[in-house]
């Protein structure tokens, strides 16, 4: 996947629209998805009024098709699951 924009990501540092660095294959895409999910969770924690604006749907809808897209989505969702479980355990 070559520098494909996934969506308007206000949680990405220093820019509103995150340009995805060039990644090769499923494994690298998973790592990038996890990284973006971590940034997203921190952003939502600091901006709780943003909840309900379908950011996750927009993030996962963007980008190109293929193994890299599948890896990005898998990594993003896996990290969100980890964050949810951590949050549930602390409530």
C-alpha distances in whole Angstrom, upper triangle without the diagonal:
4,6,7,10,11,15,18,18,21,21,19,21,22,20,20,16,14,11,8,8,6,6,7,8,10,12,10,9,13,14,12,13,17,17,16,19,21,21,21,24,26,25,27,30,31,30,32,33,29,29,29,27,24,21,20,20,18,15,15,15,12,8,7,9,9,9,6,8,11,11,10,13,15,15,16,19,20,21,22,25,26,27,29,31,31,33,35,36,37,39
4,6,9,11,15,17,18,21,21,18,20,20,18,19,15,13,9,8,7,5,7,9,11,13,15,13,11,15,16,13,15,18,18,17,20,22,21,22,25,26,26,28,30,31,30,32,33,29,30,30,28,25,22,21,21,19,17,17,17,13,10,9,12,12,13,10,11,15,14,13,16,18,18,18,21,23,23,25,27,28,28,31,33,33,34,37,38,39,41
4,6,9,12,14,15,17,18,15,16,17,14,15,12,9,6,5,5,5,8,11,13,15,17,13,12,16,16,12,14,17,16,15,18,20,19,19,23,24,23,25,28,28,27,29,30,26,27,28,25,23,20,20,20,17,15,16,16,12,9,10,13,14,15,12,12,16,15,13,16,19,18,17,21,22,22,23,26,27,27,29,32,32,33,35,37,37,39
4,6,9,12,13,16,17,15,17,17,15,14,11,9,6,6,8,8,10,12,14,15,17,14,12,15,16,13,13,17,16,14,17,20,18,18,22,23,22,23,26,27,26,28,28,24,25,25,22,20,17,17,17,14,12,12,12,8,5,7,10,12,14,11,10,14,14,12,14,17,17,16,19,21,21,22,25,26,26,28,30,31,31,34,36,36,37
4,6,8,9,13,14,12,14,15,12,11,7,6,5,6,9,11,13,15,17,17,19,16,13,16,16,13,13,16,15,13,15,18,16,16,19,21,19,20,24,24,23,24,25,21,22,22,19,17,14,14,14,11,9,11,11,7,6,9,12,15,16,13,11,15,15,12,14,17,17,15,18,21,20,20,23,25,24,26,29,29,29,32,34,34,35
4,7,8,12,13,11,15,16,13,11,8,7,7,7,11,13,13,16,16,16,17,15,12,14,15,12,11,14,14,11,13,16,14,13,17,19,17,18,21,22,21,22,22,18,19,19,16,14,11,11,11,8,6,7,7,4,4,8,11,14,15,12,9,13,13,10,11,14,14,12,15,17,17,17,20,22,21,23,26,26,26,28,31,31,32
4,6,9,11,11,14,15,12,9,6,7,9,10,14,16,17,20,20,19,21,19,16,17,18,14,13,16,15,12,13,16,14,13,16,18,15,16,20,20,18,20,19,16,16,16,13,12,9,10,10,6,5,8,8,6,8,11,14,17,18,15,13,16,16,13,13,17,16,14,16,19,18,17,21,23,21,23,26,26,26,28,31,31,31
4,6,9,9,12,13,9,6,5,7,10,12,15,18,19,22,23,22,23,21,18,19,20,16,15,17,16,12,14,16,14,12,15,16,13,14,18,18,16,17,17,13,15,15,12,11,9,11,11,8,8,11,11,9,11,15,18,21,22,19,16,19,19,16,16,19,19,16,18,21,19,18,22,23,22,23,26,27,26,28,31,30,31
4,5,6,9,11,8,6,5,6,9,11,14,17,18,22,22,21,22,19,17,17,17,14,13,14,13,9,11,13,10,8,12,13,10,12,15,15,13,15,16,12,14,15,12,12,8,10,12,9,7,11,12,11,12,16,19,21,22,18,16,19,18,14,15,18,16,13,16,18,17,16,19,20,19,20,24,23,23,25,28,27,28
4,6,8,9,7,5,7,8,12,14,17,20,21,25,26,25,25,22,20,20,20,16,15,16,14,11,12,13,10,9,12,12,8,10,13,12,11,13,13,10,13,15,12,13,9,12,14,12,11,14,16,15,16,20,23,25,25,22,20,22,22,18,18,21,19,16,18,21,18,17,21,22,19,21,24,24,22,25,28,27,27
4,6,9,9,8,9,9,12,14,16,20,20,24,24,23,23,20,18,18,17,14,13,14,11,8,10,10,6,6,9,8,5,8,11,10,10,12,14,11,13,15,13,14,10,12,15,13,11,15,17,16,17,21,23,25,24,21,20,21,20,16,17,19,17,14,16,18,15,15,18,19,16,18,21,20,20,23,25,24,25
4,7,6,7,7,6,9,11,13,16,17,21,22,21,21,18,16,17,15,12,12,13,10,8,10,10,7,8,11,11,9,12,14,13,13,16,17,15,16,19,16,16,13,14,16,14,12,15,17,15,16,19,22,23,23,19,18,20,19,15,17,19,16,14,17,19,16,16,20,20,18,20,23,22,22,25,27,26,27
4,6,8,10,8,11,12,14,17,19,23,24,24,23,20,19,19,17,14,15,15,12,10,13,12,9,11,13,12,10,14,15,14,15,18,19,17,19,21,20,20,16,17,20,18,15,19,20,18,19,22,25,26,26,22,21,24,22,18,20,22,19,17,20,21,18,19,23,22,20,23,25,24,24,27,29,28,29
4,7,9,9,11,13,15,18,20,24,26,26,26,22,21,22,20,17,18,19,15,14,17,16,12,14,17,15,13,17,18,16,17,20,21,19,21,24,21,22,18,20,22,19,17,21,22,20,20,23,26,28,28,24,23,26,24,21,23,25,22,20,24,25,22,22,26,26,24,26,29,28,27,31,32,31,32
4,6,6,9,12,14,17,19,23,25,25,25,22,20,22,20,17,17,19,16,13,16,17,13,14,17,16,14,17,19,17,17,20,20,18,20,22,19,19,16,18,20,17,15,18,19,17,17,20,24,26,26,22,21,24,23,20,21,24,22,19,23,25,22,22,26,26,24,26,29,28,28,31,33,32,33
4,6,9,12,15,18,20,24,25,25,25,23,20,22,21,17,17,19,16,13,16,17,13,13,16,16,13,15,18,16,15,18,18,15,17,19,16,16,13,15,17,14,13,16,17,15,16,19,22,25,25,22,20,23,23,19,20,23,21,19,21,24,22,21,25,25,23,25,28,28,27,30,32,31,32
4,6,9,12,15,17,21,22,22,23,20,18,19,19,15,15,17,15,12,15,17,14,13,17,17,15,17,20,19,17,20,20,17,19,19,16,16,13,14,15,12,11,14,14,11,12,16,19,21,22,19,17,20,20,16,17,21,19,17,20,22,21,20,24,25,23,25,28,28,28,30,33,32,33
4,6,9,12,14,18,19,19,20,17,14,16,15,12,12,14,12,10,13,14,12,12,16,16,14,16,19,19,18,21,21,18,19,21,18,17,13,14,15,13,10,13,14,11,11,14,17,19,20,16,15,18,17,14,15,18,17,15,18,20,18,19,22,23,22,24,27,26,26,29,31,31,32
4,6,9,11,15,17,18,18,15,13,16,15,12,13,16,14,12,15,17,14,15,19,19,18,20,23,22,22,24,25,21,23,24,21,20,16,16,17,15,12,14,15,11,10,12,16,18,18,14,14,17,16,13,16,19,17,16,19,21,20,21,24,25,24,26,29,29,29,32,34,34,35
4,6,8,12,13,14,15,11,10,12,12,8,10,13,11,10,13,15,14,15,18,19,18,20,23,23,23,25,26,23,23,24,22,20,17,16,17,15,12,13,14,11,9,11,14,15,15,11,11,14,13,10,13,16,14,13,17,19,18,19,22,23,22,25,27,27,28,31,32,33,34
4,6,10,12,14,14,10,10,13,12,9,12,14,12,12,16,17,16,17,20,21,20,23,25,25,26,28,29,26,27,28,25,24,20,19,21,18,15,16,17,14,12,13,16,16,15,12,13,16,14,12,15,17,15,16,19,20,19,21,24,24,24,27,29,29,30,33,34,34,36
4,7,10,12,13,9,9,13,12,10,13,16,15,15,18,19,19,20,23,24,24,26,28,29,29,31,32,29,29,30,28,26,23,21,22,20,17,17,18,15,12,12,14,14,13,10,12,15,13,12,16,17,16,17,20,21,21,23,25,26,26,29,31,31,32,35,36,37,38
4,6,9,9,6,6,10,10,9,11,14,13,14,17,18,18,20,22,24,24,26,28,29,29,31,32,29,29,30,28,26,23,21,22,20,17,16,18,15,12,12,13,12,11,7,10,12,10,10,14,15,13,15,18,19,19,21,23,23,24,27,28,29,30,33,34,35,37
4,7,8,6,7,11,11,11,13,16,16,17,19,21,21,23,25,27,27,29,31,32,32,34,35,32,32,32,31,28,25,23,23,22,19,18,19,17,14,13,13,11,9,7,11,12,10,11,15,15,14,17,19,19,20,23,24,25,26,28,30,30,32,34,35,37,39
4,6,6,6,9,11,11,12,15,16,17,19,21,22,23,25,26,27,29,31,32,32,33,35,32,31,32,30,27,25,22,22,22,19,17,18,17,14,13,12,9,6,5,9,10,8,10,13,13,13,15,17,17,18,21,22,23,25,27,28,29,31,32,34,35,37
4,6,5,6,9,10,10,12,14,15,16,18,20,21,22,25,25,26,28,30,31,31,33,30,29,29,28,25,23,20,20,20,17,15,17,16,14,13,12,9,5,5,8,7,5,7,10,9,9,12,14,14,15,18,19,20,22,24,24,26,28,29,30,32,34
4,5,5,7,9,10,11,13,15,15,17,19,20,21,23,25,26,27,29,30,31,33,30,29,30,29,26,23,21,22,22,19,17,19,19,16,16,15,13,9,8,11,10,6,9,11,10,9,12,14,13,14,17,18,18,20,23,23,24,26,28,29,30,33
4,5,5,6,9,10,11,13,14,16,17,18,20,22,23,24,26,28,28,30,32,29,28,29,28,25,22,20,21,21,17,16,19,17,15,15,15,13,10,8,11,11,8,8,12,11,9,12,15,14,14,17,19,19,20,23,24,24,26,29,29,31,33
4,5,5,6,9,10,11,12,14,15,16,18,20,21,22,24,26,26,27,29,26,25,26,25,22,19,17,17,17,14,12,15,14,11,12,12,11,8,5,7,8,5,5,8,9,7,9,12,12,13,15,17,18,19,21,23,23,25,27,28,30,31
4,5,5,6,9,10,11,12,14,15,16,19,20,21,23,25,25,26,28,25,24,25,24,21,19,16,17,17,14,13,15,15,14,14,14,13,10,8,9,8,5,5,7,6,4,7,9,9,10,12,14,14,16,18,19,20,22,24,25,26,28
4,5,5,6,9,10,11,13,14,16,17,19,20,21,23,24,25,28,25,24,26,25,22,19,17,19,19,15,15,18,17,16,17,17,16,13,11,12,12,8,7,10,9,6,8,11,10,10,13,15,14,15,18,19,19,21,24,24,26,28
4,5,5,6,9,10,11,12,14,16,16,18,20,21,22,23,26,22,22,24,22,20,17,15,17,16,13,13,15,14,13,14,15,15,13,10,11,12,9,6,9,10,7,8,11,12,11,13,16,15,16,19,20,20,22,24,26,26,28
4,5,5,6,9,10,10,12,14,15,16,18,20,20,21,23,20,19,21,20,17,14,12,14,14,10,10,13,12,12,14,14,14,13,10,9,10,7,4,6,7,4,4,8,9,8,10,12,13,14,16,18,18,20,22,23,24,26
4,5,5,6,9,10,11,13,14,15,17,19,20,20,23,20,19,21,21,18,15,13,16,16,13,12,16,16,16,18,18,18,16,13,13,13,10,8,9,8,5,5,8,7,5,8,10,10,11,14,15,15,17,19,20,21,23
4,5,5,6,9,10,11,13,14,16,17,18,20,22,20,19,21,21,19,16,14,17,17,13,14,17,16,16,18,20,20,18,15,14,15,12,10,12,12,8,8,11,11,8,10,13,12,12,15,17,17,18,21,22,22,24
4,5,5,6,9,10,10,12,14,15,16,17,19,17,17,18,17,16,12,11,14,13,10,11,14,13,14,16,18,19,17,14,13,14,13,9,10,12,9,7,10,11,9,10,13,13,13,15,18,17,18,21,22,23,24
4,5,5,6,9,10,10,12,14,15,15,18,15,14,16,16,14,11,9,12,13,10,11,14,15,15,18,19,20,18,16,14,15,13,10,10,11,8,5,8,9,6,6,10,10,9,11,14,14,14,17,19,19,21
4,5,5,6,9,10,11,13,14,15,18,16,16,18,18,17,14,12,16,16,13,15,18,18,19,21,23,23,21,19,18,18,16,13,13,14,10,8,10,10,7,8,11,10,8,11,14,13,13,16,18,18,19
4,6,5,6,9,10,11,12,14,16,14,15,17,17,16,13,12,16,15,12,15,18,17,18,21,23,24,22,19,18,19,17,14,15,16,13,10,13,14,10,10,14,13,11,14,17,16,16,19,20,20,21
4,5,5,6,9,10,10,11,14,11,11,14,13,12,9,9,12,12,10,12,15,15,17,20,22,23,22,19,18,18,17,14,13,15,13,9,11,13,10,9,13,13,11,13,16,15,15,18,20,19,20
4,5,5,6,9,10,10,13,11,11,14,14,14,11,10,14,15,13,15,18,19,20,23,25,26,24,22,20,20,19,16,15,16,14,11,11,12,9,8,11,11,8,10,13,12,11,14,16,15,16
4,6,5,6,9,10,13,12,12,16,16,16,13,14,17,18,15,18,21,21,22,26,27,28,27,24,23,23,21,18,18,19,16,14,15,16,12,11,14,13,10,12,15,13,12,16,17,16,17
4,5,5,6,8,11,9,10,14,13,14,11,12,16,15,14,17,19,19,21,24,26,28,27,24,22,23,22,19,18,20,18,14,16,17,14,13,16,16,13,15,18,16,15,18,20,19,19
4,5,5,5,8,7,7,10,11,12,10,11,14,15,14,16,19,19,22,25,27,28,28,25,23,24,23,19,18,20,18,15,15,17,14,12,15,15,12,13,16,15,13,16,18,17,17
4,6,6,9,9,9,13,14,15,14,14,18,18,17,20,22,23,25,28,30,31,30,28,26,26,25,22,21,22,20,17,17,18,15,13,15,15,11,12,15,13,11,14,16,14,15
4,6,9,9,11,15,15,17,15,16,20,19,18,21,24,24,26,29,31,33,32,29,27,28,27,24,23,24,22,19,20,21,18,16,19,18,15,16,19,17,15,18,20,18,18
4,5,6,8,11,12,14,12,14,17,17,17,20,22,22,25,28,30,32,32,29,27,28,27,24,23,24,23,19,20,22,19,16,19,20,16,17,20,19,16,19,22,20,19
4,5,6,9,11,13,12,14,17,17,17,20,22,23,26,29,31,33,32,30,27,28,27,24,23,24,23,19,19,21,19,16,18,19,15,15,18,17,14,17,19,18,17
4,5,8,9,12,12,15,17,17,18,21,22,23,26,30,31,34,34,31,28,29,29,26,24,26,25,21,21,24,21,18,21,22,18,18,21,21,18,20,23,21,20
4,6,6,9,8,11,13,13,14,17,18,19,22,26,28,30,30,28,25,26,26,22,21,23,22,18,19,21,19,16,19,21,17,17,21,21,18,20,23,22,21
4,6,8,8,10,12,13,14,16,18,19,22,26,27,29,29,27,24,24,25,22,19,21,21,17,17,19,18,14,17,18,15,14,18,18,16,17,21,20,18
4,6,8,10,11,12,14,15,16,18,22,25,26,28,29,27,24,24,25,22,19,21,22,18,17,20,19,16,18,20,17,16,20,21,18,19,23,22,21
4,6,9,9,9,11,14,14,16,19,22,24,27,27,25,22,23,24,21,19,21,21,17,17,21,20,16,19,21,19,18,22,23,20,22,25,25,24
4,5,5,6,9,10,11,13,16,19,21,23,24,22,19,19,20,18,15,18,18,15,14,18,17,14,17,19,18,17,20,22,20,21,25,25,24
4,5,5,6,9,10,11,14,18,19,22,22,20,17,18,18,15,13,16,16,12,13,16,15,13,16,18,16,16,20,21,19,21,24,24,24
4,5,5,6,8,10,13,16,17,19,19,17,14,15,15,12,10,13,13,9,9,13,12,10,13,15,14,14,17,19,18,19,22,23,23
4,5,5,6,9,12,15,15,18,19,17,14,14,16,13,10,13,14,11,11,15,15,13,15,18,17,17,20,22,21,22,25,26,26
4,6,5,6,10,13,15,18,19,17,13,15,16,13,11,15,16,12,13,17,17,15,18,20,19,19,23,24,23,25,28,28,28
4,6,6,8,12,13,16,16,14,11,13,13,10,9,12,12,9,11,14,14,13,16,18,17,18,21,22,22,23,26,27,27
4,6,8,10,11,13,14,12,9,9,11,8,6,10,11,8,9,13,13,12,15,17,17,18,20,22,22,23,26,27,27
4,7,9,10,13,14,13,9,11,13,11,9,13,14,12,13,16,17,16,18,21,21,21,24,26,25,27,30,31,31
4,7,9,12,14,12,9,11,13,11,10,14,15,13,14,18,18,18,20,23,22,23,26,27,27,29,31,32,33
4,7,10,11,9,7,10,12,9,10,14,14,13,15,18,19,19,21,23,24,25,27,29,29,31,33,34,35
4,7,9,8,6,9,11,10,11,14,16,15,17,20,21,21,23,25,26,27,29,31,31,33,35,36,37
4,7,7,5,7,10,10,11,13,15,15,17,19,21,21,23,25,26,27,29,31,32,33,35,37,37
4,6,5,6,9,10,11,12,14,16,17,18,20,21,23,25,26,27,29,31,32,33,35,37,38
4,5,5,6,9,10,10,12,14,15,16,18,20,21,22,24,25,27,28,30,31,33,35,36
4,5,5,6,9,10,10,12,14,15,16,18,20,21,23,24,26,27,29,30,32,33,35
4,5,5,6,9,10,11,12,14,16,17,18,20,21,22,24,26,27,28,30,32,33
4,5,5,6,9,10,11,12,14,15,16,18,20,21,22,24,26,27,29,30,32
4,5,5,6,8,10,10,12,14,15,17,18,20,21,23,24,26,27,29,30
4,5,5,6,9,10,11,12,14,16,17,18,20,21,23,24,26,27,29
4,6,5,6,8,10,11,12,14,15,16,18,20,21,22,24,26,27
4,6,5,6,9,10,11,12,14,15,17,18,20,21,23,25,26
4,6,5,6,9,10,11,12,14,16,17,18,20,21,23,25
4,6,5,6,9,10,11,12,15,16,17,18,20,21,23
4,5,5,6,9,10,10,12,14,15,16,18,20,21
4,5,5,6,9,10,11,13,14,15,17,19,20
4,5,5,6,9,10,11,12,14,16,17,19
4,5,5,6,9,10,10,12,14,15,17
4,5,5,6,9,10,10,12,14,15
4,5,5,6,9,10,11,13,15
4,5,5,6,9,10,11,12
4,5,5,6,9,10,11
4,5,5,6,9,10
4,6,5,6,9
4,5,5,6
4,5,5
4,6
4
